[in-house]
Amino acid sequence: MAASDLEALRAHGWNEVEISDACQVIAYFNYINRIADGLGIDPEAGL
């Protein structure tokens, strides 16, 4: 992630709140996937 990534989003019309929301959602999914991996949870189990 670099300043140029933020500028690209802004150039596409994203505002600061939208960028912040996207970062938080992406970070949450990254976190929860790592926790699941660390605990050995199989996302396909039970299907």
Chimera marker file (.cmm) of the C-alpha trace (Angstrom):
<marker_set name="trace">
<marker id="1" x="0.000" y="0.000" z="0.000" r="1" g="1" b="0" radius="0.5"/>
<marker id="2" x="1.413" y="3.330" z="-1.001" r="1" g="1" b="0" radius="0.5"/>
<marker id="3" x="0.204" y="6.898" z="-1.284" r="1" g="1" b="0" radius="0.5"/>
<marker id="4" x="-0.286" y="6.319" z="-5.001" r="1" g="1" b="0" radius="0.5"/>
<marker id="5" x="-2.877" y="3.621" z="-4.192" r="1" g="1" b="0" radius="0.5"/>
<marker id="6" x="-4.919" y="6.153" z="-2.246" r="1" g="1" b="0" radius="0.5"/>
<marker id="7" x="-4.584" y="8.702" z="-5.001" r="1" g="1" b="0" radius="0.5"/>
<marker id="8" x="-5.866" y="6.150" z="-7.519" r="1" g="1" b="0" radius="0.5"/>
<marker id="9" x="-8.959" y="5.555" z="-5.381" r="1" g="1" b="0" radius="0.5"/>
<marker id="10" x="-9.525" y="9.286" z="-5.021" r="1" g="1" b="0" radius="0.5"/>
<marker id="11" x="-9.151" y="9.695" z="-8.782" r="1" g="1" b="0" radius="0.5"/>
<marker id="12" x="-11.998" y="7.188" z="-9.174" r="1" g="1" b="0" radius="0.5"/>
<marker id="13" x="-14.208" y="9.302" z="-6.938" r="1" g="1" b="0" radius="0.5"/>
<marker id="14" x="-13.740" y="7.571" z="-3.581" r="1" g="1" b="0" radius="0.5"/>
<marker id="15" x="-13.889" y="9.853" z="-0.553" r="1" g="1" b="0" radius="0.5"/>
<marker id="16" x="-12.033" y="9.446" z="2.747" r="1" g="1" b="0" radius="0.5"/>
<marker id="17" x="-14.930" y="7.664" z="4.471" r="1" g="1" b="0" radius="0.5"/>
<marker id="18" x="-15.274" y="5.144" z="1.634" r="1" g="1" b="0" radius="0.5"/>
<marker id="19" x="-11.531" y="4.476" z="1.639" r="1" g="1" b="0" radius="0.5"/>
<marker id="20" x="-11.536" y="4.038" z="5.420" r="1" g="1" b="0" radius="0.5"/>
<marker id="21" x="-14.555" y="1.704" z="5.286" r="1" g="1" b="0" radius="0.5"/>
<marker id="22" x="-12.944" y="-0.419" z="2.579" r="1" g="1" b="0" radius="0.5"/>
<marker id="23" x="-9.666" y="-0.642" z="4.516" r="1" g="1" b="0" radius="0.5"/>
<marker id="24" x="-11.481" y="-1.724" z="7.664" r="1" g="1" b="0" radius="0.5"/>
<marker id="25" x="-13.514" y="-4.424" z="5.903" r="1" g="1" b="0" radius="0.5"/>
<marker id="26" x="-10.452" y="-5.740" z="4.077" r="1" g="1" b="0" radius="0.5"/>
<marker id="27" x="-8.420" y="-5.762" z="7.312" r="1" g="1" b="0" radius="0.5"/>
<marker id="28" x="-11.211" y="-7.582" z="9.187" r="1" g="1" b="0" radius="0.5"/>
<marker id="29" x="-11.474" y="-10.343" z="6.576" r="1" g="1" b="0" radius="0.5"/>
<marker id="30" x="-7.682" y="-10.693" z="6.518" r="1" g="1" b="0" radius="0.5"/>
<marker id="31" x="-7.673" y="-10.981" z="10.324" r="1" g="1" b="0" radius="0.5"/>
<marker id="32" x="-10.521" y="-13.469" z="10.585" r="1" g="1" b="0" radius="0.5"/>
<marker id="33" x="-9.082" y="-15.665" z="7.825" r="1" g="1" b="0" radius="0.5"/>
<marker id="34" x="-5.728" y="-15.797" z="9.610" r="1" g="1" b="0" radius="0.5"/>
<marker id="35" x="-7.434" y="-16.721" z="12.884" r="1" g="1" b="0" radius="0.5"/>
<marker id="36" x="-9.389" y="-19.475" z="11.115" r="1" g="1" b="0" radius="0.5"/>
<marker id="37" x="-6.205" y="-20.768" z="9.475" r="1" g="1" b="0" radius="0.5"/>
<marker id="38" x="-4.349" y="-20.703" z="12.778" r="1" g="1" b="0" radius="0.5"/>
<marker id="39" x="-7.106" y="-22.699" z="14.478" r="1" g="1" b="0" radius="0.5"/>
<marker id="40" x="-7.308" y="-25.159" z="11.616" r="1" g="1" b="0" radius="0.5"/>
<marker id="41" x="-10.893" y="-24.299" z="10.760" r="1" g="1" b="0" radius="0.5"/>
<marker id="42" x="-11.993" y="-25.725" z="7.410" r="1" g="1" b="0" radius="0.5"/>
<marker id="43" x="-14.445" y="-23.270" z="5.815" r="1" g="1" b="0" radius="0.5"/>
<marker id="44" x="-15.883" y="-26.078" z="3.694" r="1" g="1" b="0" radius="0.5"/>
<marker id="45" x="-16.632" y="-28.348" z="6.664" r="1" g="1" b="0" radius="0.5"/>
<marker id="46" x="-20.314" y="-28.915" z="7.178" r="1" g="1" b="0" radius="0.5"/>
<marker id="47" x="-21.331" y="-28.179" z="3.595" r="1" g="1" b="0" radius="0.5"/>
<link id1="1" id2="2" r="1" g="1" b="0" radius="0.2"/>
<link id1="2" id2="3" r="1" g="1" b="0" radius="0.2"/>
<link id1="3" id2="4" r="1" g="1" b="0" radius="0.2"/>
<link id1="4" id2="5" r="1" g="1" b="0" radius="0.2"/>
<link id1="5" id2="6" r="1" g="1" b="0" radius="0.2"/>
<link id1="6" id2="7" r="1" g="1" b="0" radius="0.2"/>
<link id1="7" id2="8" r="1" g="1" b="0" radius="0.2"/>
<link id1="8" id2="9" r="1" g="1" b="0" radius="0.2"/>
<link id1="9" id2="10" r="1" g="1" b="0" radius="0.2"/>
<link id1="10" id2="11" r="1" g="1" b="0" radius="0.2"/>
<link id1="11" id2="12" r="1" g="1" b="0" radius="0.2"/>
<link id1="12" id2="13" r="1" g="1" b="0" radius="0.2"/>
<link id1="13" id2="14" r="1" g="1" b="0" radius="0.2"/>
<link id1="14" id2="15" r="1" g="1" b="0" radius="0.2"/>
<link id1="15" id2="16" r="1" g="1" b="0" radius="0.2"/>
<link id1="16" id2="17" r="1" g="1" b="0" radius="0.2"/>
<link id1="17" id2="18" r="1" g="1" b="0" radius="0.2"/>
<link id1="18" id2="19" r="1" g="1" b="0" radius="0.2"/>
<link id1="19" id2="20" r="1" g="1" b="0" radius="0.2"/>
<link id1="20" id2="21" r="1" g="1" b="0" radius="0.2"/>
<link id1="21" id2="22" r="1" g="1" b="0" radius="0.2"/>
<link id1="22" id2="23" r="1" g="1" b="0" radius="0.2"/>
<link id1="23" id2="24" r="1" g="1" b="0" radius="0.2"/>
<link id1="24" id2="25" r="1" g="1" b="0" radius="0.2"/>
<link id1="25" id2="26" r="1" g="1" b="0" radius="0.2"/>
<link id1="26" id2="27" r="1" g="1" b="0" radius="0.2"/>
<link id1="27" id2="28" r="1" g="1" b="0" radius="0.2"/>
<link id1="28" id2="29" r="1" g="1" b="0" radius="0.2"/>
<link id1="29" id2="30" r="1" g="1" b="0" radius="0.2"/>
<link id1="30" id2="31" r="1" g="1" b="0" radius="0.2"/>
<link id1="31" id2="32" r="1" g="1" b="0" radius="0.2"/>
<link id1="32" id2="33" r="1" g="1" b="0" radius="0.2"/>
<link id1="33" id2="34" r="1" g="1" b="0" radius="0.2"/>
<link id1="34" id2="35" r="1" g="1" b="0" radius="0.2"/>
<link id1="35" id2="36" r="1" g="1" b="0" radius="0.2"/>
<link id1="36" id2="37" r="1" g="1" b="0" radius="0.2"/>
<link id1="37" id2="38" r="1" g="1" b="0" radius="0.2"/>
<link id1="38" id2="39" r="1" g="1" b="0" radius="0.2"/>
<link id1="39" id2="40" r="1" g="1" b="0" radius="0.2"/>
<link id1="40" id2="41" r="1" g="1" b="0" radius="0.2"/>
<link id1="41" id2="42" r="1" g="1" b="0" radius="0.2"/>
<link id1="42" id2="43" r="1" g="1" b="0" radius="0.2"/>
<link id1="43" id2="44" r="1" g="1" b="0" radius="0.2"/>
<link id1="44" id2="45" r="1" g="1" b="0" radius="0.2"/>
<link id1="45" id2="46" r="1" g="1" b="0" radius="0.2"/>
<link id1="46" id2="47" r="1" g="1" b="0" radius="0.2"/>
</marker_set>
